[in-house]
């Protein structure tokens, strides 16, 4: 949730910025590449690198980007505690939960959902096939 102070800061920074600077900052938040963000914001290809650098040195643009970034991070589902729980669950999982008596993999529907946290499903020729691996740390799914 965005705090009122953060909204006030955003409104203040926006009041100082041109439309191109706002567009630059929004694009920078998606690419983290100042030259690319400047080009996407409408600056010329010839000056994009210099404009990108200059924009990142402007205090109000830096503060706008920091404010928007903190808003994005607050909204992320993944927290350190969740990552640690996931890694711990994977580390202490009994692999026999995933295997039949003949050491072949059980069908997905026979594995308890509570044990599927560390499973990465990959599309294979014959459908979904489980591969036991760590999910990327920034995965935001359930």
C-alpha positions in Angstrom: 0.0 0.0 0.0 1.3 3.4 -0.9 1.5 5.8 2.0 0.1 9.3 1.8 3.6 10.8 2.2 4.7 8.8 -0.8 1.8 10.0 -2.9 2.5 13.6 -1.9 6.2 13.2 -3.0 5.1 11.7 -6.3 2.8 14.6 -6.9 5.5 17.1 -6.1 8.1 15.4 -8.4 5.5 15.1 -11.2 4.8 18.8 -11.0 8.5 19.5 -11.7 8.8 17.1 -14.6 8.0 17.5 -18.3 5.9 14.8 -20.0 9.1 13.4 -21.7 10.9 13.2 -18.3 7.9 11.3 -16.8 8.0 9.0 -19.8 11.7 8.6 -19.5 11.4 7.7 -15.8 8.6 5.2 -16.4 10.6 3.5 -19.2 13.7 3.5 -17.1 11.8 1.6 -14.4 11.1 -1.2 -16.9 14.5 -1.4 -18.7 17.1 0.2 -16.3 18.8 1.4 -19.4 18.9 5.2 -19.6 19.7 5.4 -23.3 16.8 3.0 -24.2 14.5 4.8 -21.8 15.3 8.2 -23.4 14.7 6.8 -26.9 11.4 5.3 -25.8 10.4 8.6 -24.2 10.8 10.4 -27.5 14.3 11.9 -27.4 16.3 11.6 -30.6 18.6 8.6 -31.1 21.5 11.0 -31.6 21.1 12.5 -28.1 19.5 9.7 -26.2 22.7 8.5 -24.4 23.5 12.0 -23.2 19.9 12.9 -22.3 19.6 9.6 -20.4 22.6 10.4 -18.3 21.6 14.0 -17.7 18.1 12.9 -16.7 19.5 10.4 -14.1 21.5 13.2 -12.5 18.4 15.5 -12.0 17.4 15.2 -8.4 13.6 15.3 -9.0 13.8 12.5 -11.6 16.0 10.4 -9.3 13.5 10.9 -6.4 10.6 10.1 -8.7 12.3 6.9 -9.8 13.1 5.9 -6.2 9.6 6.7 -5.1 8.1 4.6 -7.9 10.6 1.8 -7.3 9.7 1.6 -3.6 6.0 1.5 -4.6 6.7 -1.5 -6.9 8.8 -3.3 -4.3 6.1 -2.9 -1.6 3.7 -4.5 -4.0 5.8 -7.5 -4.7 4.5 -10.8 -3.3 8.0 -12.3 -2.6 9.6 -11.5 0.7 12.8 -12.9 2.2 10.8 -15.1 4.6 8.9 -16.7 1.7 12.1 -17.4 -0.2 13.6 -19.0 2.9 10.5 -21.1 3.5 10.6 -22.3 -0.1 14.3 -23.2 0.0 13.8 -25.0 3.3 10.9 -26.9 1.9 12.9 -28.0 -1.1 16.0 -28.9 1.0 14.0 -31.1 3.4 11.6 -32.6 0.9 11.4 -36.4 1.0 12.0 -37.3 -2.7 10.0 -40.6 -2.3 6.9 -38.3 -2.4 7.7 -37.8 -6.1 8.7 -41.4 -7.0 6.9 -44.7 -7.5 8.4 -47.9 -6.0 10.2 -48.5 -9.3 11.9 -45.1 -9.2 9.8 -43.6 -12.0 8.2 -40.2 -11.4 4.6 -40.2 -10.1 1.9 -38.4 -12.1 1.5 -34.8 -11.0 -2.0 -35.4 -9.7 -0.7 -38.1 -7.3 1.7 -35.7 -5.6 0.3 -33.6 -2.7 -0.1 -30.0 -3.7 1.8 -28.9 -0.6 4.9 -30.7 -2.0 4.8 -29.0 -5.4 6.4 -25.7 -4.3 9.8 -26.6 -5.6 8.7 -28.2 -8.8 9.4 -26.5 -12.1 7.1 -27.7 -14.9 8.6 -27.8 -18.4 6.7 -28.4 -21.5 7.8 -31.6 -23.2 6.7 -33.4 -26.3 4.3 -35.6 -24.3 2.9 -32.8 -22.0 4.1 -31.4 -18.7 7.0 -33.1 -17.1 8.2 -32.2 -13.6 11.8 -31.2 -13.0 12.9 -30.7 -9.4 14.7 -27.4 -9.3 14.7 -24.1 -7.5 12.4 -21.5 -9.0 13.9 -18.1 -9.7 14.0 -16.0 -6.6 11.8 -13.3 -8.0 9.0 -15.6 -9.1 5.8 -14.0 -8.0 3.4 -16.9 -8.6 1.8 -19.2 -6.0 
